[in-house]
């Protein structure tokens, strides 16, 4: 038995907003509820509803820019920057810019649709 897991077939989360989500580790991929790691690409003009997740979320921007509205404060991250947003904080993620944004997201505990608490 190997002491590692090589992930080369991530779970592609179905979306309707043009965003690519490839979960490498997490509940959808390997049943891990402790952590999720996903590679994402958000197209220009993409946004999600406000949410108050029950998990900490770390984001590292690979390419482009991503906008966060965190408790009413607007923060824009550029390539090479990262952020941690604590659980139970109201946040909106978006890419209101003209180029796509590529990033890595890590959630602890793992992302789940039941714990994201998106506003309708």
Helices and strands as residue ranges (DSSP letters): E 11-12, E 20-25, H 27-30, E 36-42, E 46-47, E 51-52, E 56-63, E 65-70, E 73-78, E 82-85, E 90-95, E 101-108, H 113-116
